[in-house]
Amino acid sequence: MSPPHRLPRLQRLTALAPLTERRVLGMMSGTSQDGLDLALCRLRGTGTATELTLEHTASVPFDKAVRARLRALVSVEQAPLAELTVLHAWFGALQGTVAREALAGWGVDPATVHLLVAH
């Protein structure tokens, strides 16, 4: 069987179901838009018996240009769909870069992270 990160998306998710332990990287920027907070967690078990171990955390500040780009779009009452679409892809790529850099700084192989959770 192929490593989980090489399988098609639905198969990757399905492959996670029988695991008794999962590693999850959670990220959020919050309403202040001042940076990206990351938490790498290990989850064991299921349902109400789930145990969580916090392995690493980081708070990565956004530079002025990133904050300005985010605030310019969220400060308007109605944003054009084209701008939202471009910002969505750009911010996703930025989150990916920050996630990879954090994992490298923690000495964590990205292939050992089962899920990436971002708002």
N, C-alpha and C positions, 0 to 999 in steps of 0.2 A: 504494500500500500504506500502511496506517496506521502511525504511529510504533509501535515495539515496545511501549512502555508502555501502549498503547491496545488491544492485541490480547488475546484470551482467553488464559488461563494456559498451556495446552499449546502454543498457537501461539507464544507468547512464547518458551518454552523451545526449541521447534523452530527458531525464527528465530535463536537464538544459535549453533546448530551450525556453520553455514558461516563464522562470523566468525573472522578471524585474530587479532583483538584483543578482549579483554573487560575491563571494569572491574568489580571485585568489592569489596564492602564486607563484611568479616568482623567479627563481634562475639562476645564471650564474657565471662561474668561470673566464671567460675572458682568453685572450691569455697569461697574465702574470702568470697564474696558482698559484697565491699567496694565494688565498682563495675563499670563496663562498659568493657572494652577494645575499641577499634575500630582497624581497619587497612584503608585503602583501597589496593587493589593494581590494577595493570594487568598482565594476562596476555597474552603473545603466543605464538603457535604452539600446538602440540599434542604430547601424549605426552612422551617424554623430551627433546624439543627445546623444551619450554615455557620461556619466560623470564618472570620476575616482576620488576616494578618496584614498590617500595613508595612510594606517593605521599604518604600522610598517616597519622599515627597519633594516637590520643588515649586517655587513660584518664580516664573520668568517674566520680568517686566517687558512691556512693549516699548519700542522706541517712539519718539515723537511722531514720526511719519506714519507708523502703524496706527497709533491712537487717533491721529487726525483723519486718516482714511475711514476708520470705523465710525468715528463720531460724525463725520460729514454725512454719512448715509442714515444713521439712526436718528439724527436730529431733525430730519424733515418729516412732515406729516404723511406724505405719500411718496414712496421711493419707486423710481422706474424699474420695471421688471429686468431690463437689460443690465442695469447697474447691480441689482441684487444678485443676478446670476453670476456676473463676473466676480463680485465680492465673495460670494459663496465658494467658488472654486479657488480664489486667491487665499481666503482664510483657511480653507481645508489644507491647502499646500503648506501654508505657514504652520498650522498645527502639526502636520506631519514632520516638518523640519525640526520643530521644537521637541516633539516626541522622540525622534531619532537621536537628537543631541543629548536629551536627558538620559535615555537608555544607555548611550555610549558612556556618558559621565558616571553612571552607576555601575558600569561594567556588565550590563544585561544584554544578552543576545536577543534582538527583536523577535527571532523565531520562537523564543520561549514564552512570548506574550500571546495569550489566546484571543483576547478581545481588546479593542480600543473603544472607549466610550467617550463621546464628546457631545456637548449640547449643540 
